[in-house]
Amino acid sequence: MGEQTTLEKLNRQLQRVSGEPFYQQRLGQTAVQINSIADFEQLPLVEQGAFAVDAYAETTPRGSFYNEEIVRINLTPSAQGLRPVYLTRNDVQNVAKINAETLRDAGVTEQDIAITTLSYSLFPAGMMIHEGFEALGAKMIPVGPGDSERTRALIEQWGVTVLYGNPSFALKLAEEGIENIRVLFAGGEPFSAIDGYKDGLRQKMGSDTVLIESYGLAECTPFARECRFETGMHIVEEWLYVEVIDPITGDVLPHGQVGELVVTHLEKEAMPLIRYRTGDLAMLERSPCGCGRSLTIKGGIRGRVGSMKKVKGVKVYPEQIRALLDDYPPTAKRAFELHISASQKSYLGLRLDGSVLTEEQQTTFVQQFKKALVIVPSEILYGDITDPKTHWKEID
């Protein structure tokens, strides 16, 4: 989609939200008109917390976005409890249409029988994905989460060829011996960002299985999905304008750099997002793909903004360290801690569980560390890791 078309859609959306109290407080009382993408990048960012609190502060539980055009009310958890996600009739139809297009790009056809193990309760994902399959013309069996034995039996009984669910649940089904799945859609959990996870699941599912990673938010689905060529998760640019920013400064980063995903709805009528900070870290690249899409999240979701620390002027993410460790056999799968010091700003210690690396192994690892992160650890320590999920530790 060209820049002029994007600008036209952004201006229409800015006109649409000019009557919303939430955006009036941030953008001003009159409609904003932008003449360039650079103009748009000057608009204020919307924090998740502000969106969750301010939009509902005076009109709980419906919030300021509620209106008579809304036909669907989903709910999503927040620190303040369950809050609504709204869709108009046009939104419901557009989401189904775009989901159908991306499902087709992934290799789904009208002849497929699909099962989804996503939730069909209050939350949006299950119903939206279901409607995408129906809009495409495929057959859908709505199973929901949790019961692997029943799901496996239904897959065998109905000759199911497409499975949509969490990768960990798909792995459990694969280990129980499901067959004939042509396309697996995985979402809701880290997938391709975990080194070896995708290849390991493909080995269990069968080497010909197409493994598709998807990404979305309760407030923004669809967002990105892989196609049958598995070149990364493609942004649905007709529906969204996506930026990557430096999570500290808020400056927009060029493609090829890891930062925080920021999303703006281009067409959504109810409760649209404008420069909404997702809190998720990723890298965008634009490169042609056989499916026709080009703007792509490369390498999956790298982690959350809160996991990042700046050391020696370099942003360090635990997810980077995890991938680095797993790429080197002597350190693969080891638990680790990253040590920082308030008094020594340039200090970065790396503590590993397990046996001590040989001098040669440590030299190789430090070289790989420097190549990936530019900096090197101040020292490498060894010992038990008491809480492997809490990667950062202040030592003074």
N, C-alpha and C positions, 0 to 999 in steps of 0.2 A: 504494500500500500504506500503510495507516494506521500511526501511531506504535506503537499497542499490538501490532499484528502484528509490526512490526519488533523491538520489545523482546522479544517471545516468541521470535523466531528468534535474536536475539543471545544470549539466556540459554541456549537449547538449544546453541548453538555454543560458548559459554563452558564449559558443562558437558562438552561433547564433548572440548574441548582440555585440560581439567583433568588428564587423565592423560598428556599429552604432556610429556616432560622439558623440551623447549624452552620451552613456555609456563609450566610450573611455576616455572622460574627467574625469569620476568617477572611472572606474575600471582599467584604464591603456590602453596602445596602443596594448597590446598583450592579447590573450584569457586567462581568469582566470581558473585555475583548482583547484577544492576543493577536499579534501580527507575525509571530515566529515561535519556533520551539524554544528559543532563548527566552522569550517573554514568559512562556509557560513555566520554565524552570525557575523563575523568580517568584512564583506563587508559593504561599506557605505550605509546608508539609503537614499532613494530618497524622498525629500520633494515635496508635491503637488505643491507649488509655483514654485520650480525649474523646475519641469516637464512641467508646464503650460507656463513658460517663456523661459527657455533656449532652449527647443526643437524647438522653433519657432522664436527665436530672429533674426536670420539672413536670414531666408527663409520663412517669412510670405507670404501667409497664410498656405502653405503646410507643412512646418516644415521639420526637418531633417529625420523624419521617413518615409517620402513619397517615394514610389518606384513603379515600373511597375507591381509588383505582386499584388498590392492592387486592389480589386474589389468592395469594399464598403467604402463609406465615410459618416459616421455619424458626427454630430456636437454636442458639449456640451458647455454650458455657462461657462465662467471663468471671472476673473477680467479683463482680457485683451480682452474680447469679445468671440465670438464663436470660438472654436478650434476643429480640426478634431479628430475623433476616427477611426482608420483604421482596416480593416480586409482583409485578403487574401481569396481566394476561400476555402482553407483548413480550415481557421478560421471560415468562415460562416458555413461550414458543421459540424465542431466539436462543435460549439456552439449549433446548432440545435440538434445534437445527444445527447449532455449532458443535454440540457433542456428537451428533450423527456424522457430521463431516469429518471430525477428527477420528472417530471410530472407523469410518471407511478408510481414511488415510492409513490407519494401523492394520488394515487387511480384513476387517469384518465385512461380511456380505449378508444379503437377505436370506441366504440359505443356512446361516449359522444359528445354532441354539446356544444361548448364553445363560450363565448363572452369575448373579452378583451376591457376594457375601457382605456387602456394606450394610450399615444400619438403615432400617426403614422407619425409625421412630421419629423423634422430634427434629433430628438433624438433617441437613439438606442433601448430602451426597448421594445416598441410595436412590432416592426418588428421581433426582436429576439425571443420574447415569442411566437408570431404567428407561426414562423417557427418551434419552438419546438413542438407545437401541431400538425402541419402538418407532421413532421417527425415521431411522434408517431402513426399517422393515425386517430386522432380525427378530428372532423369537427369544423372549426373556422369561426366565424362571426366577422370581424374587425369593431368595432363600434367607438372606440376612446372616448375621455373624454367629459363630460359636460352635455349631454342631458339625464337626468334621465327618462323623460317621454317616449322618443323613445326607450331607452334601456329596460325599463320595458315592453314595448309593444312587442319588439322583443323576449325577454325572454319567454313571454307567448305564442307568435305566433309559435315559433320554438321549444318549449319544451326544452329550454337550461338547461343543468345540471351542467355546470362548469362556474364560473365567475372569471375573473382575473382583478384586479384593485386596486385603493387606498381604504383602509378600510373606510375612511370617506364617500366616494361615495357609497360603498357597504352598509353602514349603512343607508344612505338616501334611497337607493332602497328597503332595508328590511322594512323600516318604511312605504314605499309606497305599500308594500304587495306582493313582488315577492315570488314565490313558486318553489319547486322542485329543488333548487340548492343543489347538493350533495357535491360539493367541491368548496370552495372559496379560491382563492389565493389573499393575501393582501400584498402590497409592496408600497414603495415610501414614506411612512409616518411611524412614530413610531406606534407600534402596541402592541406586547406582553410586551414591557418594561413599558407600561402604565397600572398600576394595575387595573384590572377589565374590561379593554377594550375588550379583546378577549371573555371573558365570556358573557359580555353584548351583543356583536354582535352575538354570537352563540344563545343567547336567542331570538334575533330578527329573525335570519335566520332559526332557528329550531334546536332542540337539537341533531339531527343526522348529521348535516352539519359538514364536515371536514374543519377546518379553517387552512390554510397553510400560514405561514409568509415567505417571501423571502427577501433577501438582495443582493444588487449589486451596482456597480458603473458604470458610463457611460464607463469608461475605462476597466471595468472588470465585464462582465456579461456572464455566471452565476457566482455567488460567493458562496451563501449558500441558502438552502431552506429546510423547514420542509418536513417530510414525513407524511403518513397517521396516524402514531403513535403519532405525535405531541410531540416529546421529545426534540425539539429545532431545530434550523436551521443547517443542516448538510453541512459541507464544501465539495465541489466537489474536492476531493484530487487528482484525476487523471488529473485535469486541473490546480490546484493551490497548492502552498505551502504557508501556512498562519502561521504567528507568532503573538504573543502579546508582546508588549514592554512597559516598563515604559516610558511614554511620556516625562518625564523630562530628564532622564539619557540615554535613548535609549537602556538600557539593556533588553534582552529577559526575560520575566516572565514565570514562570511555569504555567501549566494548573491550573485553579481554581482561578486565580487572574485577576482582572479587569485591563485592560490596552488598549493601542492603537493597533488596527488591522493593520498588515503589510502584504502585499500580493506580491507574485512572481508568474508570469505565468510559467507553466511548458511546455506548448505546443504551445502557441500562436506565430504566425509568424510575424504579423505586429504589431509594436508598443507595444512590450511586456513590462510588468512592472517587475522590479527587486527591491525587498525590498522597496516597495512603501508604504509610510505612508498614510493611508486612512483618518486620523483625527477622526475616529469613535472609541468609547470606547465599549469594550465587554469583555466577559470572555469565554475562550475555555475549554471544557472538552472532554475527550475521554472515551466513554462508549458504549458497544454494543447496537445495535438497531435492531428490527425485520426486518428493510428494508435492513440491511447489511452494512450500513454506521456507522461510529463511532465518527469521530471528529466533534464536535457540538458547535455552539454558544449558550450558555445557558442564558436565561433571556432577549434575544433580544439585540438591540443596546442601550447602557446605556446613550449615549449622545455624545457630541463633546469634543475634547481635550481642546479647549479654555474655556470650562465651569468649569474646575477643578481648585481648589485652594488647597494649602497645609497649614494646620493649626495644630499646635502641633505635627508636624511630620507625620500627617495623610492626605492622599488625600481625599478631600471632593468634591463630585459631586452634583449639584442641583438635578439631577435625582434620586440620592439615597434618598435625603431628601423628594422629592415628593412621592416616593414609601413608605417611612417610615410614612409620615403623612397620606397617604391614607389607610395604613394598620391598623390604630387606629381610630375607629369611631369618637371620639370627635374632631379629627383634620382632618378628611377626607375632601378632596376638598378645603381646605382653601388655600388662597394665602399666600405666605411667602417671606421673605427676609433673606439673610444671611449677617450679619455684621462682617467685619474684620477691624483691626486697624494696621496701619503702625508702630505705636509707641508701641503697645502691640501685639507682634507676636503670642502670645498664645490665644488671645481673639477670641471667636466665639459667636456672638449673633444671636439668632433666633427670628425674628419678625413675628407674626401671625396676620391675620385679624380675626374678629369675637370676640366672647365672651371669657373671661378669663377662663382658665382651673381651675377646683377645685384643691385643694392641692393633693388629691388622684390621680386625672387624670394626673396632671403634674408629680407626682412621677412615675407613671406607664410609661408615655411617655418617661421620661428621662432614665429609665431603658431600654426601648426598643431601644432608641437612642444609648446608650452605647453598647448594645449587637450588634447592626448593624455596628457601626462606631468606636468602641473602646473608643472614646472620648465622652464628654458630652458638651452641650452648656454652655458657661459662664453665660448666662442669657437668659430667654425667655421674650420677650416683646410683647406688643399687640397694635394694631392700624391699621389704613388704610394703604394699600399697593398701592402706586400711580402707579407703573408699574409692574404688576405681572409677566411679562416676563423677567425682569432684576433682577435676583435673588441675585447677589452680590452687596453689597454697602459698600464702605469705609467710616468710620465714622470720620476720621481725616485726 
